[in-house]
């Protein structure tokens, strides 16, 4: 797996985006409530904070590791005794699963859908 994304949730998307652009990032995608800023091979997702509804993913800062097959990786990590908080599911951006590190920080396993 490789580190692909860092996600930041904020009430100040415009200002946060400007800050990271000043640090040398480049806009990959942007809309009213979100920006993706590229730094070499890592994307910084800056997303408007929201109140998650029932069954929605939490609105938490997290890191994402890319993998060719989320389901295979979940099986491997589960066999090592790690707990998967959000089982593999399909989303607009691809297929993801989520677990937490020993400090409780959210970690995404991401399988991007090929176009």
C-alpha positions as CSV (number, residue, x, y, z in Angstrom):
1,X,0.0,0.0,0.0
2,X,1.1,3.6,-0.5
3,X,0.0,6.8,1.2
4,X,-2.2,8.6,-1.3
5,X,-4.4,11.1,0.6
6,X,-4.7,13.2,3.7
7,X,-8.2,14.4,4.4
8,X,-8.9,17.6,6.4
9,X,-12.4,18.6,7.5
10,X,-12.8,22.3,8.2
11,X,-15.3,25.2,8.4
12,X,-12.8,27.3,6.3
13,X,-12.3,25.5,3.0
14,X,-11.3,28.6,1.0
15,X,-8.8,29.8,3.6
16,X,-7.4,26.3,4.2
17,X,-7.0,25.7,0.5
18,X,-5.2,29.1,0.1
19,X,-2.8,28.1,2.9
20,X,-1.8,24.8,1.3
21,X,-1.5,26.4,-2.1
22,X,1.0,28.9,-0.6
23,X,3.0,25.9,0.6
24,X,3.4,24.7,-3.1
25,X,0.3,22.6,-3.7
26,X,-1.6,22.6,-7.0
27,X,-5.4,22.4,-7.4
28,X,-6.4,19.0,-8.7
29,X,-10.2,19.6,-8.2
30,X,-12.3,22.2,-6.5
31,X,-16.0,22.9,-5.9
32,X,-17.9,24.9,-3.3
33,X,-17.4,22.6,-0.4
34,X,-14.2,20.8,-1.2
35,X,-10.7,21.2,-2.8
36,X,-8.1,18.6,-3.7
37,X,-4.6,19.9,-3.6
38,X,-1.8,17.9,-5.1
39,X,1.6,17.5,-3.6
40,X,3.7,15.1,-5.8
41,X,2.0,11.7,-5.3
42,X,-0.1,12.7,-2.3
43,X,-3.5,14.4,-2.5
44,X,-4.7,16.7,0.3
45,X,-8.5,16.6,0.4
46,X,-9.9,19.7,2.1
47,X,-13.6,19.1,2.8
48,X,-16.3,21.2,4.4
49,X,-17.2,19.9,7.9
50,X,-20.7,18.3,8.0
51,X,-22.9,16.5,10.4
52,X,-22.9,12.8,9.3
53,X,-26.3,11.2,9.0
54,X,-27.2,7.6,9.9
55,X,-24.9,5.2,8.1
56,X,-22.7,8.0,6.7
57,X,-18.9,8.1,7.1
58,X,-17.6,10.2,10.0
59,X,-16.5,13.7,9.4
60,X,-13.0,13.2,10.7
61,X,-9.5,14.0,9.5
62,X,-7.8,10.9,8.2
63,X,-5.1,9.4,6.0
64,X,-5.8,7.1,3.1
65,X,-3.6,4.3,1.7
66,X,-4.2,3.1,-1.8
67,X,-4.4,-0.6,-2.5
68,X,-5.3,-2.6,-5.7
69,X,-7.9,-4.6,-3.8
70,X,-9.6,-3.3,-0.6
71,X,-11.3,-6.6,0.2
72,X,-8.0,-8.6,0.0
73,X,-6.3,-6.0,2.2
74,X,-9.2,-6.1,4.8
75,X,-8.9,-9.9,5.0
76,X,-5.1,-9.6,5.5
77,X,-5.4,-6.9,8.2
78,X,-8.2,-8.8,10.0
79,X,-6.1,-11.9,10.1
80,X,-3.5,-9.8,11.9
81,X,-6.1,-9.0,14.6
82,X,-6.9,-5.4,13.4
83,X,-10.5,-4.3,13.6
84,X,-12.2,-2.9,10.6
85,X,-14.6,-0.1,11.6
86,X,-16.3,0.4,8.2
87,X,-16.3,-2.7,6.0
88,X,-15.5,-2.3,2.3
89,X,-18.2,-0.3,0.4
90,X,-18.5,1.3,-2.9
91,X,-18.5,5.1,-3.1
92,X,-18.4,7.8,-5.9
93,X,-14.6,7.8,-5.7
94,X,-14.1,4.0,-5.6
95,X,-14.1,1.3,-3.0
96,X,-13.0,2.0,0.6
97,X,-12.8,0.5,4.1
98,X,-11.9,2.2,7.3
99,X,-10.1,1.3,10.5
100,X,-8.4,3.1,13.3
101,X,-4.8,3.3,14.4
102,X,-3.8,2.6,18.1
103,X,-4.6,6.2,19.0
104,X,-8.1,6.1,17.4
105,X,-7.2,8.0,14.3
106,X,-9.2,7.1,11.2
107,X,-7.4,5.3,8.4
108,X,-8.9,4.7,5.0
109,X,-8.0,1.8,2.6
110,X,-8.9,3.1,-0.8
111,X,-9.3,1.2,-4.1
112,X,-9.8,3.9,-6.8
113,X,-12.1,2.9,-9.7
114,X,-10.2,2.9,-12.9
115,X,-11.8,5.0,-15.7
